[in-house]
Amino acid sequence: EWHEEGKAEIVPDVLFIDEVHMLDIEYFSFLNRALESDMVPMLIMATNRGITNSWYIPM
């Protein structure tokens, strides 16, 4: 809402998330909404795990 009121400026940049395997389903939902916006950041996700499930997301 600050952007809409002219109080803040959104500058596209890089969003780096480490330990991405620790994120919960609500955070992935937030990321999905952020990636659908007009000011999409470059998203880089990193983890030190091989093949794994996020511990909050049931498979």
C-alpha positions in Angstrom: 0.0 0.0 0.0 2.9 2.4 0.5 3.9 1.9 -3.1 0.3 2.8 -4.2 0.4 5.9 -2.0 3.8 7.0 -3.4 5.6 6.7 -0.1 7.8 3.8 -1.3 9.5 2.7 -4.4 9.9 -1.0 -5.4 13.2 -1.7 -7.1 13.4 -5.1 -8.9 16.5 -7.0 -7.7 17.7 -10.5 -6.8 16.0 -12.5 -4.1 18.4 -15.2 -2.8 16.9 -17.8 -0.4 19.3 -20.2 1.3 18.2 -23.3 3.2 15.0 -23.4 1.0 14.2 -26.9 2.2 13.2 -25.4 5.6 10.4 -23.2 4.2 6.8 -24.0 5.0 3.8 -24.1 2.6 2.7 -20.5 3.6 6.1 -19.1 2.4 5.9 -21.0 -0.9 2.4 -19.5 -1.3 3.8 -16.0 -0.7 6.6 -16.7 -3.2 4.0 -17.8 -5.8 2.1 -14.5 -5.4 5.4 -12.5 -5.5 6.4 -14.2 -8.8 3.1 -13.3 -10.4 3.5 -9.6 -9.6 4.6 -6.9 -12.1 7.9 -6.4 -10.3 9.1 -10.0 -10.4 12.5 -10.5 -8.7 15.2 -12.9 -10.0 14.7 -15.8 -7.6 17.6 -18.0 -6.6 17.0 -20.9 -4.2 19.8 -22.8 -2.6 20.1 -25.8 -0.2 22.7 -28.2 1.0 20.4 -31.2 0.7 20.3 -33.6 -2.2 16.8 -34.8 -3.1 14.4 -34.0 -0.2 11.0 -32.9 0.7 10.3 -29.6 2.5 9.7 -30.6 6.1 6.4 -28.7 6.3 4.9 -30.0 3.0 3.4 -33.4 3.2 4.0 -35.6 0.2 
